[in-house]
Amino acid sequence: MSRQPPAATRTPRHPHSFSTSSRLLIDQQAPSATAPGAPQTPPLSSQPAPPPRRRRPRWVSAAVFLLLGLAAGTAARAVLAPPPPLVPGTDVDESLTRDIRAAAAQLPVVRRLLSDPGWSSFHHEAYAGVPAEARPRRITTGPLAGSRGVGAYQHVFHSAATGEVVAVVYLGTGTVGWPGVVHGGAIATLLDEHSARAALRDLAAGGGAGLLTASLDIAYKRPTLSSDFYVLRARAVPEEALAPEERGKRGRKVWVDATVETVDGKTCVECRALFVSPKSVKLRRVPENF
């Protein structure tokens, strides 16, 4: 019996065994394994790295906020606790008065009135006719004198054609009630006096001498701010504009309409006043150029 040669032993190929060329190809395609915890190299970029940001020093921010706080505090103090008004007659008060008068001379409304023959023929400083000994006893020439009140500038213009009276006045810091806002009582005092200027002419035409304020009806339209110029206007109400029962009383009774306006024509206060010259009471004559 012939013997057959033994079959060649075949080593089974491992399912994951490849040829050398195959392994090289797979190694190129497969991502390389990185050991856990090993640092990874960031990918290279063609963009240049941004420059490091410069941080603003803390003292700069602190200085900015400090300056803002000082400015706000100074402004609040100036409004809520302003410096006291200047005493009339002092060197500082007279210097400020000169500055106010120089500014008033440049106002368009003053220039217009002075250049108009209808107004420039009769104008004067307020209270020019009041005797010197009587001035301290009057509120507008006493407590409200000087730059702190109404004494720095108040010039009066009379219209010969219409009877209207216009005054340009500077209201100082001593006239305020609320910080920066002129007190309503100071405004009422000015309107009473200025309305009387228009009433005097009408009463004089009717034979009246002195006069008394019978009523003063005031409507405050907008705040009147201090340290500024204002225009007062007053004019006697024409006979035909009065109620029928008020007509025919010229010489003993006169109604006057008056306003307080800014220099650009905005109305701040409106007023209607009634003045009487009673027969049974002997009143002192109001001086000229009141």
VENVEN-V119016 format. One record per pair of residues at least 4 apart in sequence whose ideal C-beta (glycine too) atoms are under 8 Angstrom apart, sorted by the first residue. I is the first residue (numbers start at 1). J is the second residue. D is the distance in Angstrom with one decimal. If there is no record, write none. Layout:
i: {I & I}
j: {J & J}
d: {D & D}
//
This chain:
i: {13 & 18 & 18 & 18 & 19 & 20 & 21 & 22 & 23 & 24 & 25 & 26 & 34 & 34 & 56 & 56 & 58 & 59 & 60 & 61 & 62 & 63 & 64 & 65 & 66 & 67 & 68 & 69 & 70 & 71 & 72 & 73 & 74 & 75 & 76 & 77 & 78 & 79 & 79 & 80 & 82 & 82 & 82 & 85 & 85 & 85 & 85 & 85 & 85 & 85 & 86 & 86 & 86 & 86 & 86 & 86 & 86 & 87 & 87 & 87 & 88 & 88 & 88 & 88 & 88 & 88 & 88 & 89 & 89 & 89 & 90 & 91 & 92 & 93 & 93 & 93 & 93 & 94 & 95 & 96 & 96 & 96 & 97 & 97 & 97 & 97 & 97 & 97 & 98 & 99 & 100 & 100 & 100 & 100 & 100 & 101 & 101 & 101 & 102 & 103 & 103 & 104 & 104 & 104 & 104 & 104 & 104 & 105 & 105 & 106 & 106 & 107 & 107 & 107 & 107 & 108 & 108 & 109 & 109 & 109 & 109 & 110 & 110 & 110 & 111 & 112 & 113 & 113 & 113 & 113 & 113 & 113 & 114 & 114 & 114 & 115 & 116 & 117 & 118 & 118 & 118 & 119 & 119 & 119 & 119 & 119 & 120 & 121 & 122 & 122 & 122 & 123 & 123 & 123 & 123 & 124 & 124 & 124 & 124 & 124 & 125 & 125 & 125 & 125 & 126 & 126 & 126 & 126 & 126 & 126 & 126 & 126 & 127 & 127 & 127 & 127 & 127 & 127 & 127 & 128 & 129 & 129 & 129 & 129 & 130 & 130 & 130 & 130 & 130 & 130 & 131 & 131 & 134 & 134 & 135 & 135 & 135 & 136 & 136 & 137 & 138 & 139 & 139 & 139 & 140 & 140 & 140 & 140 & 140 & 140 & 140 & 140 & 141 & 141 & 143 & 144 & 144 & 144 & 144 & 144 & 144 & 144 & 144 & 145 & 145 & 146 & 146 & 146 & 146 & 147 & 147 & 147 & 147 & 148 & 148 & 148 & 148 & 149 & 149 & 149 & 149 & 150 & 150 & 150 & 150 & 150 & 150 & 150 & 150 & 152 & 152 & 153 & 153 & 153 & 153 & 154 & 154 & 154 & 154 & 155 & 155 & 155 & 156 & 156 & 156 & 156 & 156 & 157 & 157 & 157 & 157 & 158 & 158 & 158 & 158 & 159 & 159 & 159 & 159 & 162 & 163 & 163 & 163 & 163 & 163 & 164 & 164 & 164 & 164 & 165 & 165 & 165 & 165 & 165 & 165 & 165 & 166 & 166 & 166 & 166 & 167 & 167 & 167 & 167 & 168 & 168 & 168 & 168 & 168 & 169 & 169 & 169 & 169 & 169 & 170 & 170 & 170 & 171 & 171 & 171 & 171 & 171 & 171 & 171 & 171 & 171 & 172 & 172 & 173 & 173 & 175 & 175 & 175 & 175 & 176 & 176 & 176 & 176 & 176 & 177 & 177 & 177 & 177 & 177 & 177 & 178 & 180 & 180 & 180 & 181 & 181 & 181 & 181 & 182 & 182 & 182 & 182 & 182 & 182 & 183 & 184 & 184 & 184 & 185 & 186 & 187 & 187 & 187 & 187 & 187 & 187 & 188 & 188 & 188 & 189 & 190 & 190 & 190 & 191 & 191 & 191 & 191 & 191 & 191 & 191 & 191 & 191 & 191 & 192 & 192 & 192 & 192 & 193 & 193 & 194 & 194 & 194 & 194 & 195 & 195 & 195 & 195 & 195 & 195 & 195 & 195 & 196 & 196 & 196 & 196 & 196 & 196 & 196 & 196 & 197 & 197 & 197 & 198 & 198 & 198 & 198 & 198 & 198 & 199 & 199 & 199 & 199 & 199 & 199 & 199 & 200 & 200 & 200 & 200 & 201 & 201 & 202 & 202 & 202 & 202 & 203 & 203 & 203 & 203 & 203 & 203 & 203 & 203 & 203 & 204 & 204 & 205 & 205 & 206 & 206 & 206 & 206 & 207 & 208 & 208 & 208 & 209 & 209 & 209 & 210 & 210 & 210 & 210 & 210 & 210 & 211 & 211 & 211 & 211 & 211 & 212 & 212 & 212 & 212 & 212 & 212 & 213 & 213 & 213 & 214 & 214 & 214 & 214 & 215 & 215 & 216 & 216 & 216 & 217 & 217 & 217 & 218 & 218 & 218 & 219 & 219 & 219 & 220 & 220 & 220 & 221 & 221 & 221 & 221 & 222 & 222 & 222 & 223 & 224 & 224 & 224 & 224 & 228 & 229 & 230 & 230 & 230 & 230 & 230 & 231 & 231 & 231 & 231 & 232 & 232 & 232 & 232 & 233 & 233 & 233 & 234 & 234 & 234 & 234 & 235 & 235 & 235 & 236 & 236 & 236 & 237 & 237 & 237 & 237 & 237 & 237 & 237 & 238 & 239 & 239 & 239 & 242 & 242 & 242 & 243 & 246 & 246 & 249 & 250 & 251 & 252 & 252 & 252 & 252 & 253 & 253 & 253 & 253 & 254 & 254 & 255 & 255 & 255 & 256 & 256 & 256 & 256 & 257 & 257 & 257 & 258 & 258 & 258 & 258 & 259 & 259 & 259 & 259 & 259 & 260 & 260 & 260 & 260 & 261 & 261 & 261 & 261 & 262 & 262 & 277 & 278 & 286}
j: {17 & 22 & 23 & 26 & 23 & 24 & 25 & 26 & 27 & 28 & 29 & 30 & 38 & 40 & 60 & 61 & 62 & 63 & 64 & 65 & 66 & 67 & 68 & 69 & 70 & 71 & 72 & 73 & 74 & 75 & 76 & 77 & 78 & 79 & 80 & 81 & 82 & 179 & 180 & 179 & 173 & 179 & 180 & 146 & 147 & 148 & 149 & 172 & 173 & 174 & 90 & 92 & 93 & 96 & 146 & 147 & 148 & 93 & 146 & 148 & 93 & 145 & 146 & 147 & 148 & 149 & 151 & 93 & 94 & 146 & 94 & 95 & 96 & 97 & 146 & 147 & 148 & 98 & 99 & 100 & 147 & 152 & 101 & 146 & 147 & 151 & 152 & 153 & 102 & 103 & 104 & 147 & 152 & 153 & 170 & 105 & 152 & 153 & 106 & 107 & 229 & 110 & 153 & 155 & 168 & 170 & 229 & 110 & 111 & 110 & 111 & 111 & 168 & 229 & 263 & 112 & 263 & 113 & 168 & 231 & 263 & 114 & 155 & 168 & 115 & 116 & 119 & 120 & 123 & 157 & 166 & 168 & 119 & 120 & 123 & 120 & 120 & 121 & 159 & 160 & 161 & 123 & 157 & 158 & 159 & 166 & 157 & 160 & 157 & 158 & 160 & 155 & 156 & 157 & 158 & 128 & 129 & 155 & 156 & 289 & 154 & 155 & 156 & 289 & 140 & 150 & 154 & 155 & 156 & 167 & 169 & 290 & 135 & 138 & 140 & 141 & 154 & 289 & 290 & 289 & 287 & 288 & 289 & 290 & 134 & 135 & 138 & 141 & 287 & 290 & 135 & 287 & 138 & 141 & 141 & 142 & 145 & 141 & 142 & 142 & 142 & 143 & 144 & 189 & 144 & 145 & 149 & 150 & 151 & 189 & 190 & 193 & 145 & 151 & 149 & 148 & 149 & 150 & 151 & 174 & 175 & 186 & 189 & 149 & 151 & 151 & 152 & 172 & 174 & 151 & 152 & 170 & 172 & 172 & 173 & 174 & 175 & 171 & 172 & 174 & 175 & 154 & 169 & 170 & 171 & 172 & 175 & 186 & 190 & 170 & 172 & 168 & 169 & 170 & 229 & 167 & 168 & 169 & 170 & 167 & 168 & 169 & 165 & 166 & 167 & 197 & 289 & 165 & 166 & 167 & 168 & 164 & 165 & 197 & 201 & 163 & 164 & 165 & 166 & 235 & 198 & 201 & 202 & 235 & 236 & 198 & 233 & 234 & 235 & 194 & 197 & 198 & 201 & 233 & 234 & 235 & 231 & 232 & 233 & 234 & 194 & 197 & 231 & 232 & 229 & 230 & 231 & 232 & 263 & 190 & 229 & 230 & 231 & 232 & 228 & 229 & 230 & 175 & 182 & 186 & 224 & 226 & 227 & 228 & 229 & 230 & 226 & 227 & 226 & 227 & 182 & 183 & 186 & 226 & 180 & 181 & 182 & 183 & 226 & 181 & 182 & 183 & 184 & 185 & 186 & 183 & 225 & 226 & 227 & 223 & 224 & 225 & 226 & 186 & 187 & 223 & 224 & 225 & 226 & 187 & 188 & 218 & 220 & 189 & 190 & 191 & 218 & 220 & 224 & 260 & 269 & 192 & 216 & 218 & 193 & 194 & 232 & 260 & 195 & 216 & 218 & 232 & 234 & 258 & 260 & 269 & 271 & 273 & 196 & 213 & 216 & 273 & 197 & 290 & 198 & 232 & 234 & 258 & 199 & 216 & 234 & 256 & 258 & 271 & 273 & 275 & 200 & 211 & 213 & 256 & 273 & 275 & 286 & 290 & 201 & 234 & 290 & 202 & 234 & 235 & 236 & 256 & 258 & 203 & 211 & 236 & 254 & 256 & 273 & 275 & 204 & 211 & 286 & 290 & 205 & 236 & 206 & 236 & 250 & 254 & 207 & 208 & 209 & 211 & 251 & 252 & 254 & 275 & 277 & 208 & 209 & 250 & 251 & 250 & 251 & 252 & 254 & 251 & 251 & 252 & 277 & 277 & 283 & 285 & 277 & 282 & 283 & 284 & 285 & 286 & 275 & 276 & 277 & 283 & 286 & 275 & 276 & 277 & 278 & 281 & 283 & 273 & 274 & 275 & 253 & 274 & 275 & 276 & 273 & 274 & 271 & 273 & 274 & 271 & 272 & 273 & 269 & 270 & 271 & 269 & 270 & 271 & 224 & 268 & 269 & 267 & 268 & 269 & 270 & 266 & 267 & 268 & 268 & 230 & 260 & 268 & 269 & 262 & 263 & 260 & 261 & 262 & 263 & 268 & 260 & 261 & 262 & 263 & 258 & 259 & 260 & 261 & 258 & 259 & 261 & 256 & 257 & 258 & 259 & 256 & 257 & 258 & 254 & 255 & 256 & 241 & 242 & 254 & 255 & 256 & 257 & 272 & 242 & 247 & 248 & 250 & 246 & 247 & 255 & 247 & 253 & 255 & 253 & 254 & 277 & 276 & 277 & 278 & 279 & 274 & 275 & 276 & 277 & 274 & 275 & 272 & 273 & 274 & 272 & 273 & 274 & 275 & 270 & 271 & 272 & 270 & 271 & 272 & 273 & 267 & 268 & 269 & 270 & 271 & 267 & 268 & 269 & 271 & 265 & 266 & 267 & 268 & 266 & 268 & 283 & 283 & 290}
d: {5.6 & 3.7 & 5.0 & 6.9 & 7.0 & 6.5 & 6.5 & 6.3 & 6.1 & 6.6 & 6.6 & 5.7 & 5.3 & 6.8 & 5.4 & 6.6 & 6.2 & 6.1 & 6.6 & 6.5 & 6.2 & 6.4 & 6.5 & 6.2 & 6.4 & 6.3 & 6.3 & 6.1 & 6.2 & 6.4 & 6.3 & 6.2 & 6.4 & 6.6 & 5.8 & 5.3 & 5.8 & 5.0 & 6.2 & 5.9 & 6.4 & 6.4 & 8.0 & 8.0 & 7.7 & 3.3 & 7.9 & 6.5 & 4.9 & 3.9 & 6.2 & 5.5 & 4.1 & 6.4 & 6.6 & 5.6 & 5.5 & 6.2 & 7.3 & 7.8 & 5.6 & 4.6 & 2.9 & 7.6 & 6.9 & 7.9 & 6.6 & 6.3 & 7.2 & 6.9 & 6.9 & 6.3 & 6.4 & 6.2 & 5.1 & 5.2 & 7.5 & 6.6 & 6.8 & 6.3 & 4.5 & 7.0 & 6.4 & 7.0 & 5.0 & 7.6 & 4.6 & 7.7 & 6.4 & 6.5 & 6.3 & 6.3 & 4.3 & 5.3 & 5.2 & 6.7 & 7.0 & 5.4 & 7.3 & 7.3 & 7.7 & 5.9 & 4.7 & 7.4 & 6.6 & 6.7 & 6.4 & 6.4 & 7.9 & 7.8 & 7.5 & 6.8 & 6.8 & 6.2 & 5.9 & 6.0 & 7.4 & 6.5 & 6.2 & 6.0 & 5.5 & 6.2 & 7.1 & 5.6 & 6.1 & 6.3 & 4.5 & 6.8 & 7.2 & 4.9 & 6.7 & 7.7 & 7.5 & 5.2 & 7.5 & 6.9 & 6.0 & 6.1 & 5.8 & 6.7 & 5.6 & 6.6 & 4.6 & 7.4 & 6.0 & 7.3 & 7.7 & 6.4 & 7.4 & 4.3 & 6.3 & 6.5 & 6.3 & 4.5 & 6.9 & 4.9 & 7.9 & 7.5 & 5.7 & 4.3 & 7.1 & 6.0 & 7.4 & 7.7 & 7.8 & 7.7 & 3.8 & 6.9 & 5.4 & 6.4 & 7.5 & 7.7 & 7.0 & 7.6 & 6.9 & 5.2 & 7.7 & 7.9 & 6.7 & 4.2 & 3.7 & 4.5 & 3.8 & 5.7 & 5.6 & 5.6 & 6.9 & 6.2 & 5.9 & 6.9 & 7.3 & 7.4 & 6.6 & 8.0 & 3.9 & 6.4 & 7.4 & 7.3 & 4.6 & 6.2 & 5.4 & 5.6 & 5.9 & 6.1 & 5.0 & 7.7 & 7.2 & 5.7 & 7.7 & 6.5 & 7.4 & 6.5 & 5.5 & 7.0 & 7.0 & 7.6 & 3.0 & 5.2 & 6.7 & 6.7 & 6.8 & 7.2 & 7.9 & 5.8 & 4.1 & 4.8 & 6.8 & 7.4 & 7.9 & 7.1 & 4.2 & 7.8 & 5.1 & 4.5 & 5.9 & 3.3 & 7.8 & 8.0 & 5.3 & 4.9 & 5.9 & 5.4 & 5.6 & 7.1 & 6.4 & 7.1 & 7.0 & 8.0 & 6.7 & 4.9 & 6.2 & 7.2 & 6.7 & 4.3 & 7.5 & 5.9 & 7.3 & 4.3 & 7.2 & 6.7 & 5.4 & 8.0 & 6.5 & 7.4 & 4.7 & 6.7 & 7.8 & 7.2 & 4.7 & 7.2 & 7.9 & 7.9 & 5.5 & 7.8 & 7.8 & 6.5 & 4.6 & 7.4 & 7.6 & 6.8 & 6.6 & 5.8 & 6.9 & 6.3 & 5.9 & 7.0 & 6.6 & 7.1 & 4.3 & 6.7 & 4.5 & 4.7 & 8.0 & 7.5 & 4.9 & 7.3 & 6.4 & 6.9 & 5.5 & 8.0 & 5.6 & 7.8 & 7.4 & 4.3 & 6.2 & 7.5 & 5.7 & 7.8 & 7.8 & 6.9 & 7.1 & 5.7 & 7.9 & 6.2 & 7.3 & 5.4 & 7.9 & 4.9 & 5.3 & 7.5 & 7.0 & 5.3 & 7.2 & 6.5 & 8.0 & 6.2 & 6.6 & 6.7 & 5.4 & 6.0 & 4.8 & 6.1 & 4.3 & 5.8 & 6.4 & 6.0 & 6.0 & 6.2 & 4.9 & 6.3 & 7.1 & 3.2 & 6.6 & 7.4 & 7.7 & 8.0 & 5.8 & 5.9 & 8.0 & 5.0 & 6.9 & 6.2 & 6.9 & 5.6 & 5.8 & 7.9 & 4.3 & 6.9 & 5.3 & 7.2 & 6.2 & 7.6 & 6.3 & 6.4 & 6.7 & 6.2 & 7.4 & 7.6 & 6.0 & 6.2 & 5.6 & 6.2 & 6.4 & 5.8 & 6.6 & 5.9 & 6.4 & 7.4 & 5.8 & 7.0 & 6.6 & 7.2 & 7.9 & 5.2 & 6.9 & 6.9 & 4.6 & 7.2 & 6.6 & 5.7 & 5.8 & 6.9 & 7.2 & 7.7 & 7.6 & 4.5 & 5.0 & 6.0 & 6.2 & 7.7 & 4.8 & 4.3 & 4.6 & 6.6 & 4.2 & 7.3 & 6.1 & 6.4 & 7.2 & 8.0 & 7.9 & 6.4 & 7.2 & 7.5 & 7.7 & 6.3 & 6.3 & 6.9 & 4.0 & 5.6 & 5.3 & 5.0 & 7.4 & 5.8 & 5.9 & 6.4 & 4.7 & 5.2 & 7.4 & 4.0 & 6.0 & 6.6 & 5.8 & 7.3 & 6.5 & 7.5 & 6.8 & 4.3 & 6.7 & 4.5 & 8.0 & 3.4 & 7.8 & 5.6 & 6.3 & 7.7 & 5.8 & 6.9 & 5.3 & 6.4 & 7.8 & 7.3 & 7.3 & 4.3 & 2.1 & 6.9 & 8.0 & 4.7 & 5.1 & 6.2 & 3.6 & 6.6 & 6.2 & 5.4 & 6.2 & 7.9 & 2.6 & 5.7 & 5.9 & 6.4 & 4.6 & 6.8 & 5.0 & 6.9 & 7.2 & 6.8 & 5.5 & 7.3 & 6.9 & 7.7 & 7.0 & 6.5 & 7.6 & 6.0 & 7.8 & 4.3 & 6.5 & 4.8 & 6.7 & 4.4 & 6.6 & 5.0 & 7.9 & 6.7 & 4.8 & 7.4 & 6.3 & 7.3 & 4.9 & 7.0 & 4.6 & 7.4 & 8.0 & 7.4 & 5.5 & 5.5 & 5.8 & 6.3 & 6.4 & 7.1 & 7.6 & 5.0 & 7.3 & 6.7 & 6.2 & 4.6 & 6.6 & 7.7 & 5.2 & 5.6 & 6.6 & 6.4 & 7.2 & 7.2 & 7.5 & 4.6 & 7.4 & 6.2 & 6.8 & 7.4 & 5.9 & 7.9 & 6.3 & 5.0 & 6.7 & 5.6 & 7.2 & 4.0 & 8.0 & 6.8 & 5.9 & 7.7 & 5.4 & 7.0 & 5.4 & 5.2 & 5.9 & 7.8 & 4.2 & 6.7 & 5.8 & 7.8 & 7.6 & 5.6 & 8.0 & 6.9 & 4.2 & 5.3 & 6.4 & 7.6 & 7.3 & 7.0 & 4.2 & 6.9 & 7.2 & 6.4 & 5.4 & 7.5 & 7.1 & 7.0 & 7.3 & 5.1 & 7.6 & 7.6 & 5.3 & 6.5 & 7.2 & 5.6 & 7.2 & 4.8 & 7.8 & 6.7 & 7.8 & 7.2 & 5.6 & 7.7 & 4.4 & 7.7 & 6.6 & 5.5 & 8.0 & 6.6 & 5.5 & 7.0 & 7.4 & 4.8 & 4.0 & 8.0 & 5.8 & 6.3 & 5.4 & 6.5 & 4.5 & 6.6 & 7.0 & 7.9 & 5.2}
//
